[in-house]
Amino acid sequence: MDPIFQNHKINRSIWVDGRECLYFSGTSYLGMSASDGFADFVNMGMQHFGVNHGLSRINNVRLSIYREFEDFFAMQAGAEMALVFSSGFLAGHAITSLLEDEADAVFIAPDTHPAVLPKAYRQHIYPNAKDWIKACQKYADSNSGKKILILANAVDALKPEIHDFSWIAQLPQSNEYNLLIDDSHAFGTVGVDIFGTYPLWKRLPVRLIISGSLGKGLGIPAGIVLGDQEVIQKLSGQAVFRGASPPPPAYLWAFLNAQEIYKYQQERLNNNIVFFKSIANGLDLHSSGQDFPVFRSYDDRIVQNLLDSNIVISSFSYPTPNHPPVHRIVISAWHEEKDLLDLKDALMK
């Protein structure tokens, strides 16, 4: 469908050709981008820290809020350390570049986000998860003393699917494994509380590293890398971190002070998912086995049919403009029960 331009903040409804339409798209899963309470904290943070902080993190003049945010996020996620970047893409690129240089072999899961794709291996992505796992197992069984890098998303938000990495525990321990997971769509939706999947996989016999955008579920224009002390300290010495400006400090301060809002919004989101699943039986929508707020349709008529009922869903070609459009319904914490009932009624038409 053609782009729908807006000139105001996006919430549970948007305007299309003079009509107010329910909005079931985007990645603001917790609805933080439209939360007045969170915006109040951001405004207070801006009054305290200013609208931006363009100094490098290694400058002799530093803001303590960055370390406070990293320490808190790492502790809540169960990681030794964290490092915050200005975007999830930069965070993924930085850690991937570091790990790629040390790897003897790289195994990339299908649909892995471009942020964590090494340049030298972008033509070696496996077409499906079965082939990816089989290739990794075969290499590990046939070699010893190798450094193996395994790359994947925590969540495929397009299909949608939540990935299981328990198979990695069966790989022979004669090799050294680095597992890098992109948690961009997991923060706020999958894992423990709002802090992603690090706690789910930290006991695997691997060096676990999590990277991702905080700008989706958590509503913060920033990215993060979680890992052990050795890898985070090494990453902090790289030029890509030392020479880059950090995210605006006000958002990090707001995050630390808005934990009750996040808990409330996550509860609303979970309730909305459970309710919609309870009324959506037989509607020919594909969803993950777990409670993830994305529902996919393979019916190309759905976009216009729902628009006729004043409902807008996600529909765009991915990963390239030449691919067919992907049609998805995205549930958010900002939706009300009536919105979900109206959506169900429109789908039944």
C-alpha positions, -999 to +999 in steps of 0.1 A: +000+000+000+011+036-005+028+054+025+004+071+049+020+103+062+012+117+096+021+151+111+014+142+148+026+115+172+013+080+164-010+065+189-038+038+189-053+058+160-041+077+130-057+098+102-061+085+067-078+108+041-097+126+068-108+094+085-097+084+120-085+048+117-074+023+144-036+017+141-023-019+144+012-015+131+047-003+141+070-016+169+059+004+199+048-028+216+045-012+250+031+020+237+059+041+253+062+064+223+027+078+231+029+075+269+022+109+285+038+097+318+070+086+301+071+119+281+069+138+314+100+119+326+118+126+293+110+163+296+123+164+332+154+146+320+159+172+293+156+200+319+183+184+339+207+171+312+198+192+282+183+179+249+215+161+238+250+152+248+274+152+218+306+144+238+323+111+233+320+087+262+358+088+266+359+126+270+375+138+302+341+154+310+315+127+313+279+122+324+274+096+351+239+087+338+253+065+311+272+043+335+241+042+358+219+031+330+244+004+318+248-009+354+211-011+360+202-027+326+230-053+330+219-062+365+183-066+355+192-087+325+216-109+344+247-099+324+280-088+338+282-056+319+264-035+293+274-008+268+249+017+254+251+031+218+231+058+199+213+031+180+207-006+178+222-008+144+254+008+156+255-015+186+250-046+164+276-035+139+302-027+166+299-061+184+297-081+151+328-065+137+347-074+169+335-110+170+339-116+133+377-108+134+382-135+161+360-163+144+372-193+125+337-200+112+304-180+112+269-195+111+241-171+104+204-179+110+179-171+083+163-137+085+190-124+109+189-086+111+214-067+089+228-050+121+245-082+130+255-095+096+293-096+090+303-081+057+324-111+047+296-136+053+264-119+040+262-144+011+263-173+035+230-171+053+211-204+055+177-206+039+160-222+069+167-229+105+170-266+099+199-262+075+215-236+097+215-258+128+226-288+108+256-270+092+267-257+126+265-291+142+284-307+113+312-282+115+314-284+153+315-322+152+342-323+125+366-297+142+383-291+174+398-259+189+379-236+166+362-203+175+327-205+162+304-175+159+266-181+158+243-152+148+205-150+151+176-128+161+158-136+193+125-130+174+115-131+138+089-104+140+077-110+104+067-146+105+064-143+136+085-168+155+104-168+188+137-187+184+149-216+206+187-219+211+186-249+235+202-271+207+235-253+212+240-270+245+246-303+226+275-290+205+309-305+214+328-285+240+361-290+221+353-257+204+348-222+217+314-206+208+302-171+207+264-167+204+253-132+194+215-126+195+197-095+183+170-087+209+156-056+191+120-071+190+124-090+223+130-061+247+097-055+264+080-085+249+101-117+252+123-129+281+124-118+317+104-086+324+113-060+298+150-068+297+151-094+269+164-129+265+198-128+281+184-146+312+170-174+291+203-184+275+230-173+299+235-209+311+243-223+277+280-234+274+288-204+252+299-168+254+265-151+252+262-116+238+230-097+233+227-066+211+197-047+199+176-015+196+159+000+226+138+021+203+110-004+197+093-019+228+112+004+252+108+036+233+144+048+238+165+062+209+195+040+218+210+006+213+228-018+238+252-047+240+251-071+269+278-096+277+306-106+301+332-081+314+359-092+290+340-087+258+323-054+269+356-039+280+372-049+247+342-034+228+345-001+247+381+002+234+370+001+198+370+032+176+333+027+167+324+033+204+351+057+214+344+080+185+306+079+185+282+103+203+260+085+228+221+087+229+204+117+246+208+113+283+173+124+291+158+092+278+181+070+299+172+090+330+136+087+321+139+049+317+154+045+351+127+066+367+097+051+348+100+014+358+065+014+372+051+027+339+070+000+320+055-027+343+020-013+339+024-011+301+038-046+298+008-060+318-016-042+295+002-056+265+001-092+278-036-088+286-043-075+251-025-104+235-043-130+256-077-114+249-072-111+212-060-147+209-092-157+228-114-140+203-094-146+171-098-184+167-106-193+132-095-160+117-066-175+097-039-155+114-004-169+121+011-162+155+040-175+176+034-203+200+042-179+228+026-146+235+041-122+210+021-092+198+023-098+160-002-117+139+005-124+102-019-128+073-011-143+039-042-129+023-034-099+001-070-087+004-067-080+041-050-046+039-078-029+018-106-048+035-094-036+069-088-001+056-125-001+044-133-007+081-110+022+092-082-001+104-046+002+093-022-027+096+015-032+087+021-039+050+054-034+032+079-053+010+108-069+030+137-074+030+140-057-004+116-036-025+113-066-049+100-089-023+062-093-018+046-073+010+043-088+044+009-082+061+009-081+099-014-070+127+006-056+156-010-054+191+002-027+215-003-018+251-021+014+239-050-006+225-083-009+243-105-039+245-131-023+222-103-018+196-096-055+196-133-064+193-136-040+163-106-056+147-121-090+152-154-079+137-136-064+107-116-095+101-147-116+102-162-096+073 
